[in-house]
């Protein structure tokens, strides 16, 4: 009969137990390392996906002024003599484009508006109109809201260099509510400014003057009219 050695068995058990513990420890360390790495990597990956989405997508921006809903309005554009001389059609372009955008009922809910031609005829026949009070102008046109746009800067070129485009347009937008109890004061006022091109050093071989003007006008009208209705804007807008 073979006698079993209790000491040898004990050593064998200890050996297997040590290996099992080592394997378990290795597994736990590996799992912990993966969890740590995942914890570091996942936010970066998610952040990159969000950033990529934003670069190619838009988001809703709420109107800053919503008082055109159910109301009639008139748009009057003031341009000083220097700008008027350099850009004779500027006031008419801005007035017409602004009116057309705000007259869309699905955007502002406006109940009516004064045609731009009627306003231009009034301005030509009454050169002293800028001295009229807002209350007088409101009564003249019979509207609930006056939108006053004062264009104080507009250029296509870099100052003193007609060979380099550096378009810039800036204006003050003021809104008067005839039924507010303060018909001679703005209930809302904001400065807007846009530029084009977005790169420097570009000239006539890159864009025509018509392209610069059209893009500058569009950006200006967007910034003026976006004040008054909910709209979509890129997360990282060019203007």
Residue pairs with C-beta under 8 A, 6 or more apart in sequence:
54 235
54 236
55 235
55 236
57 234
57 235
58 232
58 233
58 234
58 235
59 232
59 233
59 235
60 230
60 231
60 232
61 226
61 230
61 231
61 232
61 233
62 230
63 226
63 227
63 228
63 229
63 230
63 231
64 188
64 190
64 227
64 228
65 175
65 188
65 227
65 228
66 228
67 145
67 175
67 177
67 187
67 188
68 102
68 108
68 109
68 110
68 145
68 228
68 229
69 108
69 109
69 110
70 109
70 110
70 111
71 110
71 111
71 143
71 144
71 145
72 110
72 111
72 112
72 113
72 114
72 142
72 143
72 144
72 145
73 102
73 110
73 112
73 113
73 114
73 143
73 144
73 145
73 146
73 147
74 113
74 114
74 119
74 137
74 138
74 141
74 143
74 145
74 146
74 147
75 95
75 98
75 99
75 102
75 113
75 114
75 116
75 119
75 147
75 149
76 95
76 119
76 123
76 129
76 137
76 146
76 147
76 148
76 149
77 91
77 92
77 94
77 95
77 98
77 149
77 150
77 151
78 91
78 130
78 148
78 149
78 150
78 151
79 87
79 90
79 91
79 151
79 154
80 152
83 90
83 151
83 152
83 153
83 154
84 90
84 91
86 154
87 154
90 151
90 154
91 151
92 116
92 120
93 217
94 149
94 151
94 171
94 217
94 220
94 221
94 224
95 116
95 119
95 120
95 149
96 116
97 217
97 221
98 147
98 149
98 221
98 224
98 225
99 113
99 115
99 116
101 107
101 221
101 225
102 108
102 110
102 113
102 147
102 225
102 228
102 229
103 110
103 113
107 228
107 229
107 231
108 228
108 229
111 144
112 143
113 143
114 141
114 143
118 141
119 141
122 129
122 140
122 141
123 129
126 132
129 137
132 140
133 184
134 146
134 148
134 176
134 183
134 184
134 185
135 178
135 183
135 184
137 146
138 146
138 176
138 178
138 183
139 178
143 178
144 177
144 178
144 179
145 175
145 176
145 177
145 178
146 175
146 176
146 178
147 173
147 174
147 175
148 173
148 174
148 175
148 176
148 186
149 171
149 172
149 173
149 174
149 224
150 171
150 172
150 174
151 169
151 170
151 171
152 170
152 171
152 172
153 168
153 169
153 170
153 171
153 193
154 168
154 169
154 170
154 216
155 166
155 167
155 168
156 165
156 166
156 167
156 209
156 212
156 213
156 216
157 163
157 164
157 165
157 166
157 167
158 164
158 165
158 166
159 166
163 203
163 204
164 200
164 201
164 202
164 203
165 196
165 197
165 202
165 203
165 204
165 206
165 207
165 212
166 195
166 200
167 195
167 196
167 197
167 212
167 213
167 215
167 216
168 193
168 194
168 195
168 216
169 193
169 194
169 195
169 216
169 217
169 219
169 220
170 191
170 192
170 193
170 194
171 191
171 192
171 193
171 220
171 224
172 189
172 190
172 191
172 192
173 189
173 190
173 191
173 192
173 224
173 227
174 186
174 188
174 189
175 186
175 187
175 188
175 189
176 183
176 184
176 185
176 186
176 187
177 183
177 187
180 187
188 227
190 227
192 220
192 223
192 224
192 227
193 223
194 216
194 219
194 220
194 222
194 223
194 239
195 216
195 219
195 239
196 212
196 215
196 216
196 219
196 239
197 206
197 207
197 212
197 215
198 238
219 239
222 239
223 239
226 233
